[in-house]
């Protein structure tokens, strides 16, 4: 039985390495559902990782992140690259699954085996990402995707987790969204490697660009993020965006950067595994104990962290 399971993992790893999209889809389901053999599969695939550009796409709702991802994928494919897209969607309040808005908007790629799109539900995970997003990027990297795009939910200034995962982070803004920069400056403004002003054909684009550059002038940057204007629905500014992303990646590449990124990712992966050890009912029961002053929080944490 154990040998059969091990053979199944090896067969799936080989199929993924050969470009089998169905095996890749099954593996993605394993990872998202915390299948017992998902970790073993990733261990076997890990030597194949480290080649992909992990590109984070974040920004407020309505800025056009999904449309930008769609356009970037089209240009990358025209340049002969393969693409993976991880679209982190809000969770359905009824099923807990992902509301698949992004896959609906990227239907032009559905028949292209060179573009693999996966929607993941947040399931209560904060910071704009879903649990196991890091493992999903590793899977697509190992599967030979040249660029892996991770699009965050789009909830505003708390979406900073993407900067801990991505090699390059693109912040997408659009004119006419209220007090544009000031509304989000305390959060995602600080994590941008590249700013994209999408819908730049609308009134207010000049004002928005001025606000971004004024905000950047107050910060401490070794090299200020580039600001690119785009109209993603028309394909304008997309090649320029990819060029800016690749330039940032080339400057930042190196063993020190890779070691720093993995130290951060390992911290996040450890946090996920610790949380996976406990059920929601355990948290709820402990919360009731602390709220009633029958126990203190510190003894509970000691008990949990010392548990085998």
Secondary structure, DSSP 4 states (H G I P E B T S, - for coil): -HHHHHHHHHHHHHHHHTT-HHHHHHHHHHHHTT-TTHHHHHHHHGGG-S-SEEEEEE--TTS-HHHHHHHHHHHHHHTT--EEEEEEEPBPTTTSSB--HHHHHTGGGTT-TTEEEEEEE-TT--TT--TTHHHHHHHHHHTT-SEEEEE----STT--THHHH-SEEEEEEETTSSSTTTTTTTTGGGG-SEEEEESTTSTTHHHHHHHHHHHHHTS--SSPPEEEE-BGGGTBTHHHHHHHHHHHHHHH-SHHHHHHHHHHHHHHHHHHHHHHTS-HHHHHHHHHHHHTTSS-HHHHHHHHHH--
